[in-house]
């Protein structure tokens, strides 16, 4: 691959790239750049570049060319690329992904996506051992304007960035823009996760579309919460508990009573007292655990007697069971 500084009169756009054609020249801007290593390709420079039409594509610089281009490639620069190989010119039509498409499994998980959501809950900053190395992990719950909620797993510096910001801004609405994140699947449940060095996170950025996003959110003054995430998931896998609390709409008890919808909802409440007088319990024989029937008789101490079919007699030794 050869590269020169951007200039006018460039012929091709990303959408015009064809596999096996190595004579194209395109003008692009580097929107994300990171270093990577794997056993097959060794050290590489990875980039996401975008052309004037807004179409993005992933680009890689092989290990043998790193020294030549390492000091010439900077995130945010406009460059011209030429003499490169196109291995797959297919790119998603829409990089900004809808929560419903992610949770419904409708997206190609080999492609990175951009996500915008309100942080409504975040867990504790946890230390996980990954391949023998310490790595920070944070679980975050995001919601979109339709009040659809989705789990997000952040790793390393991304976890610390979001955790520190969220802890310092508990009383404010936090809008999170996650660029170039991965779509994950575990036992049929979908979520998103930060990529290895590729993800870029913006928190409450000053952008016009962010104000529009805020205005489109439900007007419910939902407060940001910080809950222990030890039971949320295992690795990047969404647990049954997490799926239940994230994928189902949260309503108050009054809203559930008044609702005419047949659906699954969750509510959050505090147990004030337990009614042991009726409805939630029954009286049973202390010796056989079978339900007993009240009688009008009392024992010598004036205690009411109950009839047990198994004992075939009356007795006062009964206990409540739930």
C-alpha positions, -999 to +999 in steps of 0.1 A: +000+000+000+012+035-008+000+066+008+002+104+000-013+134+017-048+143+005-052+163-027-081+171-051-095+151-080-095+116-065-113+091-086-128+064-065-151+062-035-152+033-010-184+020-026-166+017-059-139-006-046-137-040-062-120-072-050-088-081-069-085-046-083-053-029-070-052+003-091-078+023-071-070+056-054-093+069-027-093+100-005-103+091+031-100+103+067-087+081+095-114+080+121-099+053+142-064+038+144-049+011+167-021-015+168-029-052+168-012-085+170-022-121+163-003-153+155-013-154+119-005-119+107+019-107+135+019-070+143-004-048+122-017-012+121-055-013+120-076+016+108-112+026+101-113+051+073-142+071+059-146+088+025-165+120+015-198+101+011-195+089+047-189+053+038-164+035+061-141+006+056-115-012+076-079-010+064-048-029+076-010-023+073+010-055+074+040-061+096+065-057+068+052-021+060+048-008+096+081+009+097+074+027+064+040+041+075+041+042+113+050+078+116+028+089+087-005+076+099-024+096+125-059+094+137-079+123+122-057+128+092-070+130+056-049+108+033-049+093-001-046+055-004-033+038-035-017+005-045-036-016-020-055-048-022-093-051-016-102-084+000-139-077+006-155-045-005-188-053+012-196-028+040-228-023+061-252+003+048-257+017+083-230+017+109-252+033+136-271+003+150-305+002+165-309-016+198-338-037+184-316-049+155-288-059+179-310-076+204-329-093+176-297-108+161-302-090+128-267-077+124-235-092+110-214-098+141-182-097+120-187-059+115-181-032+141-210-009+148-217+025+164-242+028+193-258+057+211-276+052+244-284+067+278-265+050+306-292+040+332-272+016+353-236+006+357-219-020+379-187-022+399-153-020+383-141-056+384-107-072+378-107-102+355-079-125+346-078-128+308-051-151+294-031-147+326-033-109+326-053-085+348-081-067+329-107-043+342-144-050+332-175-029+336-211-038+328-233-010+317-270-009+309-280+014+281-314+025+268-327+041+236-356+065+228-380+035+227-370+025+262-353-006+249-325-016+272-293-034+263-262-047+281-228-034+272-195-049+284-165-026+286-129-037+290-096-021+301-093+017+297-129+019+283-142+004+315-123+029+337-133+059+315-170+052+318-169+042+354-150+073+366-172+096+345-205+079+357-194+080+393-187+117+390-220+125+373-246+105+391-271+133+392-270+140+354-282+123+323-253+106+306-254+099+269-228+075+257-216+072+221-197+040+215-180+038+181-167+006+166-180-018+192-186-056+187-219-074+188-218-104+210-241-134+214-245-159+242-271-186+242-294-166+221-290-133+240-272-104+223-253-075+237-224-052+227-188-051+239-158-028+234-132-040+209-095-045+214-081-010+211-106-002+183-135+013+202-139+050+208-162+062+236-177+098+239-196+108+270-221+136+268-204+151+237-215+185+225-231+175+192-264+185+176-276+150+172-270+143+209-294+171+219-320+155+195-313+121+211-319+135+246-352+151+235-364+118+221-359+098+253-389+090+275-398+119+298-396+098+330-366+114+348-351+079+351-322+082+376-288+067+370-280+038+393-248+021+404-255-016+413-233-045+420-228-064+387-214-096+402-246-114+391-250-097+358-229-119+335-200-142+330-173-128+307-192-110+279-221-134+282-254-120+293-269-140+322-305-149+326-308-124+354-293-096+332-315-105+302-346-104+324-338-070+339-326-055+306-349-068+280-382-063+299-398-029+304-396-014+339-429-002+353-442+010+387-468-012+404-495+013+396-485+013+359-487-026+359-521-025+375-534+001+350-518-016+320-540-034+295-511-050+277-503-087+279-465-086+283-436-092+307-427-063+329-404-058+359-408-036+389-386-025+418-399-023+453-392-027+490-409-055+511-425-036+539-444-065+557-454-101+549-491-109+552-493-142+572-531-139+577-544-148+543-536-155+507-499-163+509-499-192+534-518-222+546-519-240+579-504-276+579-500-304+603-467-302+621-461-339+617-472-346+582-469-312+564-504-317+551-531-289+550-554-290+580-590-278+583-602-255+611-628-267+635-649-250+662-633-270+690-605-260+714-581-280+735-578-279+773-557-247+771-582-229+749-562-232+717-582-238+685-581-274+671-575-284+635-584-316+618-557-335+599-569-362+574-535-380+576-536-382+614-574-386+613-577-365+644-578-330+657-547-313+671-534-278+678-499-284+666-500-266+632-476-243+614-478-219+585-464-229+551-460-207+520 
